[in-house]
Amino acid sequence: MSAARTEDEIAVIEREMKEFWTELKGVYGTEQINQTLALRDSCKESVKVLSERWSKKLKEGDLMIDKIQEYGNEILQQNKQISENEKHLTEVKSNLNHEEEQKKELTDSIQELKEELMKKKEIISSKNKATKERVERLCKSKELFEERLGLEIRRIHNEQLQFVFRHIDHKDPDKPYMFTLSINEQGDYEVTSCTPPLDCISELQQKVRETNNFSAFIANIRKAFTAVFYKQSTSS
């Protein structure tokens, strides 16, 4: 029932449209209607052409936007790479500056060590020179000591001098009483051995360091050896 009604309604609409066109033709005429339709078709064609052109333009615009976006991404990537390279370069420069500072510090330390070594060499050379001069002075006094005190002076290893006293024991004039003397690193007199041992040797050593009176030092040691001899003779 509903379908039949719909068909009737369509038939009515078609009929009304035919009547409308018939009346329209009567009013305007067939030629004018055809011109209108031709104009409509021409407008449709123009709109179609324009639509195709704009569609093409839009596609080209989309491609251009994609290209610009791609270029933008490449530039961002390049900027990132440049930033990383600059950071790496900064680190390299910092390391180079640090190495230069270390090199300078090492060079300064080496120079200080060289200067200190030179000073020590000069001090040692000066002390060695002074020691040799003192030994030479002692050797020059050898004849005087031998003559007056029955003393023999011998130069032994390591720039040491051995002092040998005789004529202390009347029963055995050739019996030796001896001590060995050196100059230590501080430039002071130092007794390294004494035969027979003397209780007062440290005191006599300190005194000669303070007074630098070497002749009195030798005389006092001979007196000490003589005192030991008389003590041994009395006890025996």
Salt bridges, closest charged atoms under 4 A:
GLU9 OE2 - ARG5 NE 3.64
ASP41 OD1 - ARG40 NH2 3.40
ASP108 OD2 - LYS104 NZ 3.16
GLU116 OE2 - LYS120 NZ 3.65
GLU152 OE2 - ARG154 NE 3.07
GLU152 OE1 - ARG166 NH2 3.53
